[in-house]
């Protein structure tokens, strides 16, 4: 599963893991993404999206129809 939210566009953040002796190694912070199925009444079908926790709240606030319209406007295929 890709570590990218299809709604908000959240991608992993990168930085350093710092040990007690202050040695640094690279690490990454992945967004909290899950695969979720949403029913789209306008199309009469289910759509599966890879969304973050913030993306789920965005769908609750704006509605699935509006969110899908903005994803398609970006040129992403659903």
PyMOL commands that set and color helices and strands:
alter all, ss='L'
color gray80, all
select helices_A, chain A and resi 53-62+64-73
alter helices_A, ss='H'
color red, helices_A
select strands_A, chain A and resi 13-18+24-29+33-40+45-52
alter strands_A, ss='S'
color yellow, strands_A
deselect
rebuild
show_as cartoon
